[in-house]
Amino acid sequence: MLTDKAWDWASTTPPTAIARSKSPEAAVVLQKALATLVDYAQRENVPLARILGLRPSSANRPSLGGAAPVPTGQTQPWEVSEGEVDPNFLEKVFRTCEEMGGRYYLVYLSDLRKRFPDVPSWLLDQALLTLNRQAKIVLMNLDDPLSITPEIEAAAIDLYGYKKHVLRVRN
């Protein structure tokens, strides 16, 4: 799956860079597909995830890996709107990410969860998802499977089928 940076590169890279690929025939097809996709997304103001069908229907919500079951009577994390997350808690989570070096280094979610031992996993997940939507942090996966320990895997957020193990604070 391409990241947003990869899509940005592909949509702004001159066709000559793509044409230098090992397969000239495939490069032509890729150029046309990317141009059509970018034009459509911009014209219709539709996010790439929706075009590719990555947004689940209301009957098929994402699992938030490592999240504890939500007590009866409470909403699921993905059903909580940004306004329902306590702004003071969001600020506390964000400041903790900064204190852990998030502006310069990756912050492992497994280490962050240790800073909030009394907070339910689903609530911390919701705060992180909200901060990610607000573009204050970037949730990311680890590319090297050998570096993913069971502890790191258990603390990850499963977002639409993609595990997010670490974060960075946006500058």
N, C-alpha and C positions, 0 to 999 in steps of 0.2 A: 504494500500500500504506500503510495507516495505521500510524503508529508506536505504541509502547506508551503514550506520553503521550496520543495522540489517542484510543486505546481507553479509557484511564482517564477522559478527559474525557467521552467518549460514554456510558460506563457510570455516571458520577456526575452528569451534567448533568440538571437537571430536564426532564421532557418538554416543558415550555412553551418552552424555548430551542430545541429541535429543531423544535417546531411552528411557529415563526416563520419557517421556511425559505420560499423562493419557491414551493415546490410543497407545499401542504398534504396532498395525497394521498400524495406520496412520503414526507413526514415521518411519516405514520401507519405506513406500511410499514416505514420505517427504525426507528422506535421499537420496533415489535413484533419486528423482526429482532434488534436490539441487545439487547432485554430477554431474548429467548429464548437468544441466544448467550451472554450474560453468565451467565444462570442455569445453563445447561448447563456452561460452563467452570468455574464455581465448584462446582457440585454434583459433577462428575466429577473435579475438580482436574486439568484438562487444559489445557496451554498453547494459546494462540490459534494459534500456528504449526502445531501438530498438527491442530487442527480444520480449518484452511484447507488442509491438505495440503502445507505448505511444507517439511516434513521429508522429505528424500529417503530412499528405501529403501537398504539396504546395497549394492545393486547400482548405485545411482546416487548416488555421493558428490558433495559440492559441489566445485567447482573452487576453488582458492585462487589467484586471479589474481596474476600476477607471481612466483609461487613457482617456484623452480628445480626440475627433476626430482629426485626423491628417489633417492639411490644405492640400488642393488640390495642387498637384505638388510635394509633399514631399513623401518620401518612408515611409512605415510602420516601426515601431520600430524593428520588427523581421527581416526586410530586410536590415537593416543597419549592415554592418560588423564592427568588432572591430576597424579596421583602420579608419572608418568614424566617430567614436565618438572622439570628441576633447580630446586629452590626458590631457590637462589642466583641463577640466571639470571633467574628471574621477578622477584626483588627488584631486580636490576640494571636490567631493562627498565622496571619500574615507577618506580624512582628517576629514570631517564633521562627518562621522560615528565613527571615532576614538574619536573625541572630545566629542561625545555624549555618550562615555563609551562603545562602541561596542566591545572592547577587553575583557571586564569583565561582561557586562550586555547586555540584549536584547535591540536592538534599534527598536522601533516601526516605521514602514513606515509612519504612520500618523504623527508622530513627525518630522521625517526627511523631509517630504514634506513641513512642515511649515518653514523649514530653506531655502527652495528654492521656494518662492511664485511666482516668475516671470518666472520659468522654466516650460515649458509644461510637463504635466504628462508623456506623451509618451517618452520624452527625458530623464527624470529622470529614468523611467522604463528601458530604453535601457542602461543607464549608470550602473544601478544596475545589470542588466542581464550580462553585460560585465564583471563587477567586480566579479560576481558569477562564470562566465566561467573561469576567470583568477585565481580562487581560492583565491581571496583576501578577499571575504566575503562569508557567507553562508546565503542564503535566506531560511527562515523556516516558517512553519505554526504554529498557536496557536492550541493546542490540546483541550483546554477547551472552548467549545462553549459559555459558560456563560461569559467568559472574553472578548469576541469579541463584542465590541460596534459598532453601525452603523458607527462611524467615522473610527474605525480601519478597518472595512470591506470595506468601500469605498476607503481606501488608499491602500488596498492589491493589489498585482500583481497576476493575474490569469494566472498561467503558466501550460499549458497543462491540464487544468481542476482542478488544485490544487491551492488554495489560499495561498499566501505567505504574512504573516502579519508583520513579524519581520526579523531582520538580526543580525548576529554576525560577528565581524571582526576576521579573522583567524590569529593565532599567527605565 
